[in-house]
Amino acid sequence: MASFDRLGQYPQGSTLPVSPATISGLDQLRDGRLNKEMAFSIEERQSLGIHGLLPPRVKTQDEQVKHALANIERFSDDLNKYIYLMGLQERNEKLFYRVMAENVEAFMPLVYTPTVGLACQKYGLIFQKPRGLFISIHDAGHVYDVLKNW
């Protein structure tokens, strides 16, 4: 068995399919920074204890990119494309950044100006999940307490 480096990862070039984790497989599915959705191999699914929690078909990231692009094209307005992309970022950051990197000119206006301005105006209507820290005028006098929650 290979030994771990100081960060608890397998050495580069290791043939072991999954790095050790201190969180459960289900938590990995819930964390957009770790979730690969259907790109988890059968071995990874079994090792992480998520076999049966995803559809049985394994998709490559290339296939996922094509699927994401097809979903984005379904929307006629930029705000809905923005909402889809933000949901993708929340679910699967690696896929989100791959889609963005391969389509910078087309999608940058969706996640930056001008669309993000409209998204800010409609924030109350499109809010899905908190991301970041929210401090308002009503927190005057106890901002430190709010910061401790972060």
Backbone as a ProteinNet text record, in pm:
[ID]
protein_1_A
[PRIMARY]
MASFDRLGQYPQGSTLPVSPATISGLDQLRDGRLNKEMAFSIEERQSLGIHGLLPPRVKTQDEQVKHALANIERFSDDLNKYIYLMGLQERNEKLFYRVMAENVEAFMPLVYTPTVGLACQKYGLIFQKPRGLFISIHDAGHVYDVLKNW
[TERTIARY]
84.6	0	88.7	53.9	131.8	115.1	220.6	210.4	161.2	107.4	52.4	160.9	144.4	234.2	186.4	250	217.4	76.4	14.9	-121.7	-225	-179.2	-272.3	-316.4	-241.8	-275.8	-180.5	-223.2	-135.1	-28.3	90.4	195.9	157.2	213	185.4	230.7	150.1	180.7	127.7	61.9	5.2	-105.2	-119.1	-224	-351.2	-351.5	-471.4	-578.5	-702.1	-803.9	-862.7	-859.4	-928.3	-835.9	-827.9	-747.8	-826.8	-757.8	-828.5	-910.3	-1020.8	-1107.8	-1146.3	-1162.4	-1207.9	-1356.8	-1419.3	-1564.1	-1628	-1755.3	-1825.1	-1845.2	-1872.8	-1902	-2024.6	-2125.2	-2246.2	-2213.8	-2125.4	-2083.6	-2007.3	-1932.1	-1863.3	-1963.8	-2073.4	-2177.1	-2243.1	-2249.4	-2315	-2223.2	-2093.6	-1995.4	-1954.8	-1992.7	-1963.5	-1815.7	-1730.8	-1586.8	-1533.6	-1605.6	-1559.8	-1644.5	-1767	-1861.3	-1823.9	-1819.2	-1796.4	-1923.2	-2031.8	-2158.6	-2138.3	-2181.8	-2177.2	-2037.8	-1937.6	-1800.9	-1727.7	-1789.1	-1727.8	-1724.1	-1607.4	-1596.5	-1668.3	-1692.5	-1755.5	-1669.9	-1537.7	-1447.3	-1457	-1460.9	-1473.4	-1606.4	-1712.1	-1844.6	-1845.8	-1784.6	-1781.9	-1692.7	-1578.4	-1484.5	-1541.5	-1614.1	-1670.6	-1804.3	-1860	-1989.3	-2104.9	-2089.8	-2197.3	-2255.7	-2213.8	-2270.2	-2420.4	-2500.6	-2645.5	-2705.4	-2621.6	-2671.1	-2665.2	-2607.8	-2600.2	-2655.9	-2702.2	-2742.7	-2626.1	-2653.8	-2546.8	-2448.4	-2489.2	-2399.5	-2290.5	-2167.7	-2055.1	-2034.7	-2023.5	-1999.4	-1862.4	-1795.7	-1669.1	-1700.1	-1598.2	-1620.2	-1652.8	-1595.4	-1629	-1778.1	-1832.8	-1976.8	-2057.5	-2010.5	-2080.7	-2078	-1966.3	-1956.9	-2060.6	-2069.7	-2168.5	-2310.4	-2337.5	-2469.7	-2499.1	-2400.5	-2418.5	-2443.5	-2367.7	-2386.9	-2525.6	-2572.7	-2708	-2812.2	-2791.9	-2886	-2887	-2770.2	-2762.5	-2835.1	-2819.8	-2883.4	-3035.9	-3090.6	-3236.9	-3298.7	-3220.2	-3272.9	-3260	-3365.9	-3363.8	-3311.7	-3321.3	-3276.8	-3152.2	-3073.6	-2945.5	-2959.7	-3065.3	-3081.5	-3098.2	-3175.9	-3192	-3062.5	-2985.2	-2854.7	-2763.1	-2768.1	-2690.1	-2730.6	-2859.9	-2909.7	-2861.1	-2866.1	-2817.5	-2668.5	-2589.6	-2445.4	-2411.6	-2484.1	-2457.9	-2496.2	-2601.1	-2638.1	-2532.3	-2477.3	-2369.9	-2247.3	-2213.6	-2099.6	-2122.5	-2243.9	-2276.9	-2267.3	-2306.6	-2308.5	-2174.3	-2102.8	-1983.7	-1888.9	-1804	-1715.7	-1620.3	-1567.1	-1472.4	-1538.9	-1660.6	-1732.9	-1765.5	-1808.9	-1840.2	-1719.5	-1602.9	-1484.9	-1437.4	-1457.6	-1422.4	-1514.1	-1644.2	-1739.4	-1703.3	-1673.1	-1638.2	-1508.6	-1407.2	-1276.8	-1285.7	-1371.5	-1383.5	-1477.8	-1549.1	-1647.3	-1641.9	-1522.1	-1504.2	-1581.3	-1565.1	-1628.8	-1780.5	-1835	-1981	-2040.8	-1971.1	-2033.1	-1988	-1877.4	-1834.6	-1941.1	-2009.9	-2117.1	-2233.4	-2242.6	-2349.9	-2315.8	-2188.9	-2150.5	-2086.4	-2074.2	-2020.4	-2115.3	-2070.4	-2159.9	-2190.9	-2311	-2422.4	-2517.3	-2512.8	-2613.6	-2607.9	-2488.8	-2479.4	-2548.3	-2553.3	-2626.3	-2774.8	-2830.4	-2971.3	-2993.8	-2899.7	-2911.4	-2913.2	-2834.1	-2835.5	-2971.3	-3028	-3159.5	-3268.3	-3254.9	-3355.6	-3315.6	-3217.9	-3160.8	-3266.4	-3362.5	-3467.5	-3549.7	-3558.3	-3635.9	-3554.6	-3422.8	-3341.9	-3258.3	-3265.2	-3185.8	-3217.5	-3113.7	-3132.9	-3060.1	-2938.4	-2858	-2758.2	-2739.5	-2643.4	-2502.1	-2432.7	-2292.8	-2221.1	-2142.7	-2073.3	-2124.5	-2092.4	-2129.7	-2213.3	-2322.4	-2413.9	-2412.4	-2374.9	-2376.4	-2460.7	-2560.8	-2649.1	-2641.8	-2709.2	-2716.3	-2777.7	-2860	-2925.2	-2827.6	-2708.1	-2606.6	-2513.8	-2541.5	-2457.9	-2451.4	-2329.7	-2311	-2276.3	-2303.8	-2266	-2210.5	-2135.9	-2071.7	-1972.4	-1901.5	-1805.6	-1874.9	-1993.9	-2068.7	-2104.7	-2140.8	-2172.7	-2046.9	-1934.6	-1808.7	-1766.6	-1793.4	-1759.4	-1837.1	-1955.7	-2035.6	-1973.1	-1889	-1827.1	-1725.2
-118.4	0	124.1	223.1	345.9	428.3	500.4	588.3	724.8	800.6	931.6	1038	1148.6	1261.5	1342.1	1456.8	1533.8	1592.3	1599.3	1650	1538.6	1415	1303.7	1252.2	1286.6	1243.7	1133.2	1054.8	954.6	1025.4	969.3	1032	1041.3	1142.3	1159.8	1035.6	993	874.1	747.3	759.7	642.8	584.3	454.5	389.6	370.3	415.1	400.9	496.2	450.9	529.9	644.6	639.3	739.1	785.6	916.2	966	949.3	938.5	919.2	1042.9	1024.1	1136.3	1128.5	1244.7	1249.2	1278.3	1297.1	1317.5	1200.4	1183.6	1070.6	1094.3	987.1	997.6	1082.6	1070.2	1150.7	1298.5	1331.3	1470.5	1518.7	1429.8	1467.9	1500.1	1425.5	1454.7	1589	1628	1753.6	1874.6	1852	1960.2	1983.3	2096.8	2127.6	2130.6	2151.5	2152	2011.2	1910.3	1771.6	1685.4	1726.8	1645.9	1643.6	1525.4	1508.6	1458.6	1451.5	1400.5	1263.4	1245.6	1113.5	1074.8	1160.4	1127.7	1041.5	1014.2	920.2	782.7	720.3	585.4	486.5	366.5	261.7	234.4	228.5	203.3	314.6	440.6	553.4	547.5	515.8	507.4	401.2	287.7	180.2	217.9	275.3	313.2	422.7	517.4	628.9	594.8	480	441.9	517.8	556.5	629.2	548.6	422.7	336.1	322.5	348.1	344.4	481.1	580.5	715.7	802.8	749.3	816.7	722.5	777	688	595.8	475.3	377.3	413.9	496.9	530.4	626	598.8	687.4	775.3	906.7	1000.2	1063.3	1087.5	1160.3	1308.2	1384.2	1527.3	1589.3	1535.9	1585.3	1569.6	1454.7	1432.9	1528.8	1553.3	1645.4	1787.7	1826.5	1959.4	1972.9	1873.6	1877.2	1886.7	1811.8	1813.1	1951.8	2010.2	2143.2	2247.9	2241.4	2337.3	2323.5	2200.8	2179.4	2237.2	2221.9	2278.6	2430.3	2491.5	2637.3	2688.4	2619.2	2661.6	2655.7	2578.7	2569.7	2701.5	2783.8	2908.1	3020.4	3099.1	3207.8	3338.1	3354.3	3480.9	3460	3565.4	3557.6	3532.7	3583.7	3563.4	3414.9	3343.5	3199.7	3122.7	3167.9	3106.2	3129.6	3250.5	3282.6	3191.9	3176.2	3091.4	2947.7	2898.4	2762.7	2751.4	2848.5	2843.3	2851.1	2932.9	2941.9	2811	2746.9	2616.1	2511.6	2519.1	2427.7	2449	2574.4	2603.3	2547.1	2556.9	2505.8	2352.9	2285.9	2138.8	2076.5	2138.7	2074.6	2183.7	2234.2	2345.5	2312.4	2192.8	2156	2165.8	2116	2122.6	2267.3	2345.3	2486.9	2559	2543.3	2614.5	2560.9	2436.1	2381.4	2441.7	2446.1	2506.2	2652.8	2724.6	2866.3	2883.8	2804.1	2818.7	2791.8	2699.9	2665.7	2758.8	2845.3	2933.8	3073.2	3123.8	3250.9	3364.1	3380.7	3493.5	3485.2	3366.9	3351.3	3365.9	3315.1	3307.1	3413.9	3483.8	3587.5	3696	3738	3836.4	3782.6	3650.8	3593.2	3594.6	3577.1	3571.4	3701.9	3797.1	3927.7	4029.8	4152.8	4251.2	4211.3	4232.8	4303.1	4213.8	4083.6	3995.3	3994.6	4002.2	3996.3	4117.6	4229	4345.6	4316.1	4254.3	4214.5	4110	4017.6	3914.9	3978.7	4083.5	4154.1	4219.2	4277.7	4341	4238.6	4119	4013.5	3912.8	3947.3	3851.7	3784.3	3860.1	3802.9	3697.3	3706.7	3609.9	3486.6	3502.4	3390.9	3324.1	3372.3	3315.2	3167.7	3083.4	2940	2886.9	2930.1	2878.4	2986.3	3008	3111.8	3075.9	3174.4	3156.4	3284.4	3277.4	3396	3437.2	3558	3612.2	3736.3	3748.2	3859.5	3946.7	4072.4	4169	4286.1	4321.6	4431.6	4542.6	4650.7	4763.9	4721.8	4619	4570.6	4497.2	4468.6	4400.5	4497.6	4627.2	4727.4	4696.9	4697.9	4670.7	4526.4	4436.4	4296.7	4228.6	4305.6	4252.2	4142.1	4161.5	4059.6	3925.6	3927.5	3803.2	3736.8	3817.9	3763.7	3702.4	3771.5	3720.6	3590.7	3575.6	3451.2	3333.2	3357.8	3250.4	3195.7	3273.8	3231.2	3125.5
0	0	0	-80.2	-89.3	37.6	72.2	188.5	142.8	237.4	206.7	219.3	145.9	164.9	285.7	311.8	432	428.6	313.1	301.8	305.9	324.6	331.8	196	91.1	-44.1	-87.3	-183.9	-241.5	-323.6	-333.3	-412.1	-559.5	-625.7	-767.9	-843.5	-938.2	-1015.1	-951.9	-837.4	-770.6	-857.5	-854.6	-932.9	-851.8	-726.7	-644.7	-696.1	-710.7	-778.7	-698.3	-566.8	-486.5	-375.5	-355.4	-244.1	-114.7	-2.3	123.9	158	222	256	402.6	460.2	598.4	605.4	489.9	487.6	414	436.3	374.7	225.2	155	12.5	-13.8	72.6	57.4	73	167	182.5	59.7	-4.8	-128.2	-238.2	-242.2	-341.6	-314.5	-189.7	-151.1	-164	-178.8	-184.5	-329.8	-384.6	-524.1	-557.4	-456.6	-481.6	-503	-454.1	-462.5	-555.5	-579.6	-656.3	-804.3	-860.9	-1005	-1072.6	-995.9	-1044.2	-1108.8	-1230.3	-1294.1	-1343.3	-1322.9	-1364.3	-1261.5	-1147.2	-1053.3	-1119.3	-1119.6	-1175.9	-1084.4	-1134.6	-1053.1	-929.4	-948.2	-835.5	-731.7	-777.9	-685.2	-611	-681.7	-619.3	-509.5	-537.6	-438.2	-320.3	-348.6	-243.6	-153.5	-212.5	-136.4	-71.4	-105.1	-49.1	-111.2	-237.9	-306.8	-422	-433.9	-537.8	-512.2	-612.8	-597.3	-569.2	-537.2	-511.3	-636	-741.2	-870.7	-976.3	-1088.7	-1197.5	-1234.1	-1280.6	-1302.7	-1413.3	-1505.8	-1616.7	-1570.5	-1610	-1581.6	-1704.2	-1682.9	-1792.5	-1775.2	-1885.6	-1880.4	-1860.9	-1824	-1810.4	-1946.5	-2054.3	-2188.3	-2216.3	-2179.5	-2197.9	-2111.6	-1990.5	-1902	-1957.8	-2018.2	-2079.1	-2190.3	-2277.8	-2386.8	-2332	-2226.9	-2163.4	-2104.6	-2037.1	-1977.6	-2085.7	-2194.6	-2303.9	-2365.5	-2380.4	-2433.6	-2338.6	-2209.5	-2112.9	-2118.5	-2129.6	-2136.2	-2259.8	-2371.4	-2496.4	-2490.5	-2398.4	-2385.5	-2341	-2272	-2217.1	-2318.3	-2330.4	-2427.8	-2368.5	-2235.7	-2177	-2090.2	-2081.5	-2011.9	-1862.4	-1800	-1656.1	-1623.3	-1702.4	-1678.3	-1706.6	-1803.6	-1828.3	-1708	-1652.3	-1532.7	-1416.4	-1395.9	-1287.1	-1306.5	-1429	-1456.2	-1424.7	-1470.8	-1447.6	-1298.8	-1223.7	-1079.6	-1009.5	-1056.5	-1002.6	-1034.5	-1155.2	-1194.3	-1106.4	-1081	-994.1	-854.1	-805.7	-672.4	-667.2	-775.1	-778.5	-813.1	-908.1	-964.4	-1014.8	-924.9	-959.9	-1073.8	-1075.7	-1181.8	-1318.3	-1327.5	-1454	-1489.2	-1390.9	-1413.9	-1473.8	-1410.9	-1459.7	-1594.4	-1621	-1752.9	-1859.4	-1831.9	-1926.3	-1949.1	-1840.8	-1853.5	-1932.5	-1901.5	-1967.2	-2116.7	-2155.4	-2296.8	-2372.7	-2299.9	-2363.2	-2302.6	-2280.4	-2209.8	-2276.7	-2405.3	-2473.7	-2468.1	-2478.7	-2478.7	-2339.5	-2237.7	-2105.2	-2007	-2034.2	-1941.3	-1924.1	-2031.3	-2011.3	-1926.3	-1912	-1830.5	-1682.1	-1647.9	-1506.7	-1460	-1548.5	-1515.2	-1576.3	-1595.6	-1654.3	-1797.9	-1844.3	-1781.4	-1700	-1719.2	-1659	-1507.6	-1449.7	-1304	-1240.3	-1309.7	-1259.1	-1247.3	-1349.8	-1345.9	-1237.2	-1223.1	-1118.8	-980.2	-960.7	-831.6	-807.6	-911.9	-898.1	-868.5	-920.8	-903.4	-795.4	-713.5	-618.5	-531.5	-484.6	-399.6	-471.3	-602.7	-680.4	-719.4	-731.6	-780.8	-672.4	-548.6	-439.2	-423.2	-421.5	-404.6	-282.5	-262	-151.8	-112.5	17.5	56	13.4	-36.6	-76.6	-37.1	64.9	112.3	248.8	286.7	416.7	394.1	465	447.8	572.9	557.5	666.6	619.5	699.4	661.5	765.6	738.8	830.8	964	960.7	1082.8	1174.6	1126	1206.1	1277.9	1265.7	1332.4	1481.7	1534.1	1675.7	1705.7	1612.8	1636.3	1510.2	1432.8	1312.4	1349.9	1461.4	1504.4	1526.2	1585.9	1607.9	1475.4	1376.9	1244.7	1182.7	1194.7	1139.4	1206.2	1335.3	1404.4	1347	1293.4	1234.4	1107	1044.6	920.2	950
[MASK]
++++++++++++++++++++++++++++++++++++++++++++++++++++++++++++++++++++++++++++++++++++++++++++++++++++++++++++++++++++++++++++++++++++++++++++++++++++++

